[in-house]
Amino acid sequence: ALPILNTFEKYMKNEHMGRDNAIKSKALEGIFRCKGIEIRHMVNELRCLGVPICSCSQGYFYSTNPPDIRETLNHLAGRASKIKAAHDGMENALSQETGTL
């Protein structure tokens, strides 16, 4: 999976630098001949490695611009807190069912 990740990173950096050059997941799926989940996994893996793949309503883009990176950070933090709330709700359901934590 590493060569495709490397290719994806280079493609984003060379072809989709900046918000004005954002690309939708559907277009990336066609270019890389894969499903949306695979695009999301590659984006996530690159972000985990410190590659600044940002996103907005127009799609994904590569950016070294701090405001773009901050906006993506805020979006990720919001998603993380919603996932945490769902986790806590499920934990409550489990403790009600089992009478324990």
C-alpha positions in Angstrom: 0.0 0.0 0.0 3.0 2.3 0.4 3.7 3.0 -3.4 0.0 4.1 -3.9 0.3 6.3 -0.8 3.5 7.9 -2.1 1.9 8.4 -5.5 -1.3 9.9 -3.9 0.8 12.3 -1.8 2.8 13.5 -4.8 -0.3 13.8 -6.9 -2.0 16.0 -4.2 1.1 18.1 -3.7 1.7 18.7 -7.5 -1.9 18.9 -8.8 -4.0 20.1 -5.9 -2.0 22.6 -4.0 -4.2 25.2 -2.3 -7.9 25.5 -1.6 -8.6 26.8 -5.2 -7.4 23.5 -6.5 -9.4 21.3 -4.3 -10.6 18.0 -5.8 -13.7 16.0 -4.8 -13.4 12.4 -3.5 -15.4 11.1 -6.5 -12.8 12.5 -8.9 -9.9 11.0 -6.9 -11.8 7.7 -6.9 -11.8 7.8 -10.7 -8.1 8.8 -11.0 -6.9 6.2 -8.5 -9.5 3.5 -9.4 -10.6 2.9 -5.9 -13.6 3.5 -3.5 -14.2 6.6 -1.4 -13.3 4.7 1.8 -9.9 4.0 0.3 -9.4 7.7 -0.5 -10.4 8.5 3.1 -7.9 5.9 4.5 -5.1 7.3 2.4 -5.9 10.9 3.4 -6.0 9.8 7.1 -2.7 7.8 6.8 -0.9 10.8 5.2 -2.3 13.2 7.9 -1.1 10.8 10.6 2.4 11.1 8.9 2.2 14.9 9.1 1.3 15.5 5.4 -1.0 18.6 5.3 -3.9 17.2 3.3 -6.7 19.7 4.0 -10.4 19.5 3.2 -13.3 21.8 2.6 -16.7 21.7 0.9 -14.9 21.7 -2.4 -12.9 18.6 -1.6 -9.4 17.7 -0.6 -6.3 19.8 -1.2 -2.7 20.0 -0.1 -1.8 23.2 1.8 1.0 24.7 3.8 -1.2 27.7 4.7 -1.7 27.8 8.5 -5.4 29.0 8.3 -6.3 26.1 6.0 -4.5 23.6 8.3 -6.3 25.1 11.3 -9.7 24.9 9.6 -9.1 21.2 8.9 -7.8 20.7 12.5 -11.1 22.3 13.9 -13.2 20.0 11.6 -11.3 16.9 12.8 -11.6 18.0 16.4 -15.4 18.4 15.9 -15.6 14.9 14.4 -13.5 13.5 17.2 -15.8 14.9 19.9 -18.9 13.5 18.1 -17.2 10.1 18.0 -16.3 10.4 21.7 -20.0 11.3 22.5 -21.2 8.2 20.6 -18.6 6.0 22.4 -19.8 7.4 25.8 -23.4 6.7 24.9 -22.6 3.1 23.9 -20.6 2.7 27.1 -23.7 3.9 29.1 -25.9 1.4 27.2 -23.5 -1.4 28.1 -23.3 -0.5 31.8 -27.1 -0.4 31.9 -27.3 -3.9 30.3 -24.6 -5.4 32.5 -25.0 -3.4 35.7 -21.2 -2.6 35.5 -18.8 -0.3 33.8 
